[in-house]
Protein backbone atom coordinates (compact mmCIF):
# COMPACT_ATOMS: atom_id res chain seq x y z
CA UNK A 1 0.00 0.00 0.00
CA UNK A 2 1.45 3.38 -1.00
CA UNK A 3 1.72 6.39 1.27
CA UNK A 4 -0.07 9.57 0.26
CA UNK A 5 0.79 13.01 1.50
CA UNK A 6 -0.24 16.39 0.17
CA UNK A 7 2.81 18.18 1.51
CA UNK A 8 6.29 16.84 0.78
CA UNK A 9 9.47 17.61 2.68
CA UNK A 10 12.22 18.56 0.22
CA UNK A 11 15.84 19.05 1.29
CA UNK A 12 18.28 21.09 -0.83
CA UNK A 13 21.96 20.38 -0.21
CA UNK A 14 23.61 23.48 -1.63
CA UNK A 15 26.00 26.37 -1.09
CA UNK A 16 25.15 28.86 1.68
CA UNK A 17 21.94 30.70 0.84
CA UNK A 18 23.82 34.01 0.81
CA UNK A 19 25.57 32.79 -2.38
CA UNK A 20 22.29 32.45 -4.31
CA UNK A 21 21.49 34.86 -7.14
CA UNK A 22 17.99 36.09 -6.14
CA UNK A 23 16.75 36.48 -9.73
CA UNK A 24 18.14 33.55 -11.72
CA UNK A 25 19.24 30.86 -9.26
CA UNK A 26 17.87 27.54 -10.52
CA UNK A 27 17.70 26.11 -6.99
CA UNK A 28 15.67 29.11 -5.85
CA UNK A 29 13.22 28.73 -8.73
CA UNK A 30 12.74 25.08 -7.75
CA UNK A 31 12.23 26.02 -4.09
CA UNK A 32 9.72 28.72 -4.96
CA UNK A 33 7.66 26.42 -7.18
CA UNK A 34 7.72 23.59 -4.64
CA UNK A 35 6.47 25.95 -1.93
CA UNK A 36 3.74 27.22 -4.28
CA UNK A 37 2.56 23.62 -4.55
CA UNK A 38 2.35 23.34 -0.77
CA UNK A 39 5.60 21.51 -0.07
CA UNK A 40 7.98 22.24 2.83
CA UNK A 41 11.44 23.53 1.90
CA UNK A 42 14.62 22.79 3.84
CA UNK A 43 18.25 23.67 3.10
CA UNK A 44 21.63 22.52 4.34
CA UNK A 45 25.24 22.60 3.17
CA UNK A 46 27.58 19.61 2.81
CA UNK A 47 29.17 20.60 6.14
CA UNK A 48 25.75 20.19 7.77
CA UNK A 49 25.62 16.45 7.01
CA UNK A 50 26.61 13.74 9.52
CA UNK A 51 26.65 9.96 9.14
CA UNK A 52 26.61 7.28 11.83
CA UNK A 53 26.50 3.90 10.17
CA UNK A 54 23.81 4.23 7.50
CA UNK A 55 21.93 6.85 9.48
CA UNK A 56 22.34 10.37 8.16
CA UNK A 57 21.38 13.66 9.74
CA UNK A 58 21.37 17.19 8.41
CA UNK A 59 21.44 20.49 10.29
CA UNK A 60 18.67 21.94 8.15
CA UNK A 61 17.03 25.32 7.90
CA UNK A 62 13.30 25.31 7.29
CA UNK A 63 12.66 28.07 4.76
CA UNK A 64 9.87 30.34 3.72
CA UNK A 65 10.55 31.59 0.20
CA UNK A 66 9.55 35.25 -0.03
CA UNK A 67 9.86 35.58 -3.79
CA UNK A 68 12.11 35.57 -6.84
CA UNK A 69 14.27 38.69 -7.07
CA UNK A 70 13.35 39.90 -3.59
CA UNK A 71 15.88 41.04 -0.99
CA UNK A 72 15.82 39.14 1.27
CA UNK A 73 14.34 36.26 -0.76
CA UNK A 74 13.86 33.84 2.16
CA UNK A 75 13.02 33.70 5.86
CA UNK A 76 14.31 30.97 8.19
CA UNK A 77 11.48 29.33 10.14
CA UNK A 78 13.68 27.13 12.30
CA UNK A 79 16.97 25.24 12.37
CA UNK A 80 17.48 21.77 13.78
CA UNK A 81 19.18 18.45 13.14
CA UNK A 82 16.86 16.15 11.18
CA UNK A 83 17.09 12.53 10.06
CA UNK A 84 17.51 12.40 6.29
CA UNK A 85 14.93 9.61 6.25
CA UNK A 86 12.36 12.22 7.32
CA UNK A 87 12.64 13.92 3.91
CA UNK A 88 10.83 12.78 0.79
CA UNK A 89 13.55 13.89 -1.63
CA UNK A 90 17.04 15.39 -1.59
CA UNK A 91 18.22 17.83 -4.26
CA UNK A 92 22.00 17.80 -4.71
CA UNK A 93 22.68 21.40 -5.72
CA UNK A 94 26.19 22.13 -4.44
CA UNK A 95 28.29 24.01 -6.99
CA UNK A 96 31.88 22.94 -7.74
CA UNK A 97 34.78 23.02 -6.98
CA UNK A 98 34.61 19.23 -6.92
CA UNK A 99 37.12 18.93 -4.09
CA UNK A 100 37.68 16.53 -1.20
CA UNK A 101 34.74 17.91 0.81
CA UNK A 102 32.51 17.53 -2.23
CA UNK A 103 33.48 13.85 -2.43
CA UNK A 104 32.75 13.33 1.26
CA UNK A 105 29.17 14.60 1.05
CA UNK A 106 28.48 12.42 -2.00
CA UNK A 107 29.81 9.34 -0.19
CA UNK A 108 27.52 10.06 2.77
CA UNK A 109 24.43 10.77 0.69
CA UNK A 110 24.95 7.58 -1.27
CA UNK A 111 24.33 5.61 1.93
CA UNK A 112 20.62 6.46 1.65
CA UNK A 113 20.29 6.87 -2.10
CA UNK A 114 18.32 3.63 -2.45
CA UNK A 115 15.78 4.76 0.14
CA UNK A 116 15.16 8.41 -0.80
CA UNK A 117 14.84 9.96 -4.25
CA UNK A 118 17.89 12.14 -4.95
CA UNK A 119 18.37 14.55 -7.84
CA UNK A 120 20.98 13.86 -9.08
CA UNK A 121 22.05 10.46 -7.79
CA UNK A 122 25.29 10.86 -5.80
CA UNK A 123 26.84 7.77 -7.40
CA UNK A 124 26.09 9.19 -10.82
CA UNK A 125 27.75 12.50 -9.95
CA UNK A 126 30.79 10.60 -8.66
CA UNK A 127 31.03 8.73 -11.96
CA UNK A 128 30.34 11.58 -14.37
CA UNK A 129 32.99 14.26 -14.01
CA UNK A 130 31.55 17.07 -16.07
CA UNK A 131 34.59 17.61 -18.28
CA UNK A 132 36.03 14.08 -18.42
CA UNK A 133 32.70 12.24 -18.82
CA UNK A 134 32.39 13.14 -22.56
CA UNK A 135 35.82 11.65 -23.46
CA UNK A 136 34.52 8.22 -24.61
CA UNK A 137 32.28 9.99 -27.14
CA UNK A 138 35.28 11.03 -29.23
CA UNK A 139 33.23 11.63 -32.37
CA UNK A 140 31.01 14.14 -30.54
CA UNK A 141 33.63 16.30 -28.80
CA UNK A 142 36.50 18.60 -29.81
CA UNK A 143 40.00 17.13 -29.77
CA UNK A 144 40.65 16.91 -26.02
CA UNK A 145 43.60 16.03 -23.79
CA UNK A 146 43.60 15.51 -20.02
CA UNK A 147 47.13 15.91 -18.69
CA UNK A 148 49.45 17.53 -16.16
CA UNK A 149 52.57 16.94 -18.23
CA UNK A 150 54.21 19.94 -19.91
CA UNK A 151 55.50 18.11 -22.97
CA UNK A 152 52.18 16.35 -23.59
CA UNK A 153 50.31 19.65 -23.31
CA UNK A 154 52.84 21.48 -25.50
CA UNK A 155 52.69 18.81 -28.22
CA UNK A 156 48.88 18.81 -28.17
CA UNK A 157 48.77 22.61 -28.47
CA UNK A 158 51.15 22.47 -31.44
CA UNK A 159 48.65 20.26 -33.27
CA UNK A 160 45.73 22.69 -32.92
CA UNK A 161 45.46 25.22 -35.76
CA UNK A 162 43.09 27.48 -33.80
CA UNK A 163 44.81 27.14 -30.44
CA UNK A 164 43.33 25.62 -27.31
CA UNK A 165 41.28 26.31 -24.23
CA UNK A 166 42.79 25.18 -20.90
CA UNK A 167 40.22 24.37 -18.17
CA UNK A 168 40.38 23.10 -14.59
CA UNK A 169 38.98 19.59 -14.23
CA UNK A 170 36.88 20.35 -11.15
CA UNK A 171 35.67 23.95 -11.42
CA UNK A 172 32.73 25.72 -13.10
CA UNK A 173 31.39 29.04 -14.30
CA UNK A 174 34.37 29.78 -16.53
CA UNK A 175 36.72 30.15 -13.57
CA UNK A 176 40.37 29.39 -14.30
CA UNK A 177 39.84 29.05 -18.05
CA UNK A 178 42.63 30.25 -20.39
CA UNK A 179 42.88 30.51 -24.16
CA UNK A 180 46.27 29.81 -25.75
CA UNK A 181 46.60 30.62 -29.45
CA UNK A 182 49.77 28.57 -29.74
CA UNK A 183 53.18 27.84 -28.30
CA UNK A 184 54.24 31.42 -29.06
CA UNK A 185 51.46 32.90 -26.88
CA UNK A 186 52.60 35.37 -24.24
CA UNK A 187 53.41 33.67 -20.94
CA UNK A 188 52.84 30.23 -22.50
CA UNK A 189 54.72 28.21 -19.88
CA UNK A 190 53.56 30.43 -17.00
CA UNK A 191 49.91 29.85 -17.93
CA UNK A 192 50.45 26.09 -18.04
CA UNK A 193 52.36 26.18 -14.75
CA UNK A 194 49.54 28.13 -13.14
CA UNK A 195 46.75 25.96 -14.54
CA UNK A 196 48.48 22.71 -13.52
CA UNK A 197 49.87 23.96 -10.19
CA UNK A 198 53.41 23.55 -11.49
CA UNK A 199 52.54 20.40 -13.47
CA UNK A 200 51.11 18.45 -10.54
CA UNK A 201 47.38 18.81 -11.32
CA UNK A 202 45.52 17.60 -14.39
CA UNK A 203 43.80 20.08 -16.68
CA UNK A 204 41.56 19.81 -19.73
CA UNK A 205 43.18 21.01 -22.95
CA UNK A 206 40.58 21.32 -25.69
CA UNK A 207 40.83 22.49 -29.29
CA UNK A 208 39.49 26.04 -29.51
CA UNK A 209 36.24 26.20 -31.46
CA UNK A 210 35.81 29.45 -33.44
CA UNK A 211 32.05 28.81 -33.39
CA UNK A 212 32.06 30.14 -29.82
CA UNK A 213 31.61 33.59 -31.38
CA UNK A 214 28.05 32.51 -32.17
CA UNK A 215 27.58 31.19 -28.66
CA UNK A 216 27.63 28.16 -26.39
CA UNK A 217 24.33 26.26 -26.41
CA UNK A 218 23.00 24.93 -23.09
CA UNK A 219 20.44 22.11 -23.43
CA UNK A 220 18.56 21.14 -20.27
CA UNK A 221 17.46 17.51 -19.98
CA UNK A 222 14.92 16.23 -17.45
CA UNK A 223 14.62 12.46 -17.47
CA UNK A 224 13.67 11.50 -21.00
CA UNK A 225 12.44 15.01 -21.83
CA UNK A 226 14.22 18.01 -23.33
CA UNK A 227 13.30 20.79 -20.94
CA UNK A 228 14.59 23.59 -23.17
CA UNK A 229 17.72 25.27 -24.49
CA UNK A 230 19.34 28.67 -24.95
CA UNK A 231 22.54 30.18 -26.34
CA UNK A 232 25.10 31.93 -24.13
CA UNK A 233 27.11 34.51 -26.06
CA UNK A 234 30.46 35.86 -24.85
CA UNK A 235 30.83 39.51 -23.88
CA UNK A 236 33.01 41.61 -26.23
CA UNK A 237 36.67 40.66 -25.88
CA UNK A 238 35.86 37.41 -24.02
CA UNK A 239 36.29 33.80 -25.14
CA UNK A 240 34.06 32.49 -22.31
CA UNK A 241 30.29 32.44 -22.78
CA UNK A 242 29.49 31.49 -19.15
CA UNK A 243 26.93 33.79 -17.57
CA UNK A 244 29.21 34.05 -14.51
CA UNK A 245 31.85 35.50 -16.86
CA UNK A 246 29.66 38.17 -18.43
CA UNK A 247 27.96 36.10 -21.13
CA UNK A 248 24.35 36.76 -22.13
CA UNK A 249 21.50 34.31 -22.79
CA UNK A 250 19.48 34.24 -26.00
CA UNK A 251 16.76 32.05 -27.52
CA UNK A 252 17.94 28.99 -29.44
CA UNK A 253 16.54 26.02 -31.34
CA UNK A 254 17.64 22.40 -31.42
CA UNK A 255 19.15 20.97 -34.61
CA UNK A 256 19.80 17.43 -35.85
CA UNK A 257 23.33 17.45 -34.38
CA UNK A 258 21.97 18.35 -30.93
CA UNK A 259 19.41 15.56 -31.10
CA UNK A 260 22.11 13.06 -32.13
CA UNK A 261 24.20 14.02 -29.07
CA UNK A 262 21.19 13.71 -26.76
CA UNK A 263 20.29 10.31 -28.21
CA UNK A 264 23.81 9.00 -27.64
CA UNK A 265 24.09 10.25 -24.05
CA UNK A 266 20.62 9.59 -22.74
CA UNK A 267 20.89 5.81 -22.02
CA UNK A 268 24.05 6.29 -19.94
CA UNK A 269 22.62 9.29 -18.06
CA UNK A 270 19.53 7.24 -17.22
CA UNK A 271 21.60 4.31 -15.92
CA UNK A 272 23.57 6.65 -13.66
CA UNK A 273 20.45 8.29 -12.18
CA UNK A 274 21.35 11.68 -13.70
CA UNK A 275 17.84 13.04 -14.24
CA UNK A 276 18.59 16.78 -14.41
CA UNK A 277 21.48 17.58 -16.76
CA UNK A 278 22.82 20.50 -18.76
CA UNK A 279 24.66 19.77 -22.02
CA UNK A 280 27.05 22.39 -23.39
CA UNK A 281 27.47 22.40 -27.17
CA UNK A 282 29.62 24.70 -29.31
CA UNK A 283 28.96 24.39 -33.01
CA UNK A 284 28.56 20.64 -33.56
CA UNK A 285 30.68 19.61 -30.56
CA UNK A 286 29.72 18.55 -27.05
CA UNK A 287 32.09 20.25 -24.59
CA UNK A 288 30.67 19.48 -21.11
CA UNK A 289 27.95 17.47 -19.37
CA UNK A 290 26.79 19.42 -16.30
CA UNK A 291 25.47 17.13 -13.54
CA UNK A 292 26.43 18.72 -10.20
CA UNK A 293 24.06 21.71 -10.05
CA UNK A 294 23.03 22.49 -13.63
CA UNK A 295 21.61 25.98 -14.12
CA UNK A 296 19.36 27.37 -16.80
CA UNK A 297 15.73 27.47 -15.67
CA UNK A 298 15.57 31.29 -15.52
CA UNK A 299 17.17 31.55 -18.96
CA UNK A 300 14.77 29.01 -20.48
CA UNK A 301 11.83 30.85 -18.94
CA UNK A 302 13.02 34.19 -20.32
CA UNK A 303 13.76 32.97 -23.83
CA UNK A 304 10.72 30.76 -24.50
CA UNK A 305 8.29 32.15 -21.91
CA UNK A 306 7.52 29.01 -19.94
CA UNK A 307 7.60 28.01 -16.27
CA UNK A 308 10.21 25.27 -16.52
CA UNK A 309 10.49 24.89 -12.73
CA UNK A 310 6.90 23.62 -12.66
CA UNK A 311 7.90 20.76 -14.95
CA UNK A 312 10.91 19.96 -12.71
CA UNK A 313 8.89 19.84 -9.49
CA UNK A 314 6.18 17.74 -11.12
CA UNK A 315 8.91 15.30 -12.21
CA UNK A 316 10.21 15.11 -8.61
CA UNK A 317 6.69 14.50 -7.28
CA UNK A 318 6.31 11.56 -9.68
CA UNK A 319 9.68 10.12 -8.66
CA UNK A 320 8.69 10.32 -4.99
CA UNK A 321 5.39 8.58 -5.74
CA UNK A 322 7.32 5.72 -7.35
CA UNK A 323 9.48 5.40 -4.21
CA UNK A 324 6.32 5.12 -2.09
CA UNK A 325 4.97 2.10 -4.00
Secondary structure, DSSP 8 states (H G I E B T S, - for coil): -----SS-EEEEEES-GGGS-TTT-HHHHHHHHHHHTT-EEEEE-GGGEEEETTEEEEEEEEEEE--TT-SS-EEEEEEEEEEGGG-SEEEEE--S---HHHHHHHHHHHTTTTTSEEES-HHHHHH--TTTGGGG-TTTB--EEEE--HHHHHHHHHH-TT-EEEEESS--TTTT-EEE-STTSTTHHHHHHHHTTTTTS-EEEEE--GGGGG-EEEEEEETTEEEEEEEEE--TT-S---GGGT-EEEE----HHHHHHHHHHHHHHHHTT--EEEEEEETTEEEEEE-SS---HHHHHHHH---HHHHHHHHHHHHHHHHH-
